[in-house]
Amino acid sequence: MKIKTNKVPTWDGDDNSILEWLDKTNHLAYRNPRVYRELGLIAPLHLTDHVARWFHALPDLMQQEIQQNWGPFRLAISSHFMNQQWFDKMKGQILRMRYRQKGHKNEFPTNYFYRKQRAIKEVFTLMPSETIMEIMNGVPHYWKVLICDKTQDEPSRVTDRGHREWS
């Protein structure tokens, strides 16, 4: 299977979108070994703005090394752009996430759960019960009565219950 270049997402270096870009590109990469190899060469062509400038500023030998396949390229991007400062910033944003916050005014309850759960999974190492507690920190108080009880120890059970309550 050969990769269609129009299927490769672009990334402009926005801190808030790197996780989504990596996730989408990972899904492409793991379709088959050929796609995984080709993404090392194709992904740099889909970088824009300061990320493209970062890549082109790398020494030629380094560019060749990280373009062997998706693995080294992903590692180079992650190592450079997802540094400690990025993690600290993301942790703060995640802890401040709220249901229907600015930019998510028409959000469905389950979409909030998925959005915050995904962000927590990418940045924190939490037990399932801790993940639920952190997700619930950003919801209206009455939700806690409707969808949470002591037996729900998995985030997927909470989202399933929430989906049933609001669908």
Buried (B, 14 or more C-beta within 10 A) or exposed (E): EEBEEEEBBEBEBEEEEBBBBBEBBEEBBEEEEEBBBBBBBBBBEBBEEEBBEBBEEBEEEEBEBBBEBBBBBBEBBEEEBBEEEBEEBBBEEBBEBBBBEEEBEEBBBBBBBBBBBBBBEBBBEBEBEEBBEBBBEBBEEEBEEBBBEEEBEEBEBBBBBBBEEEE
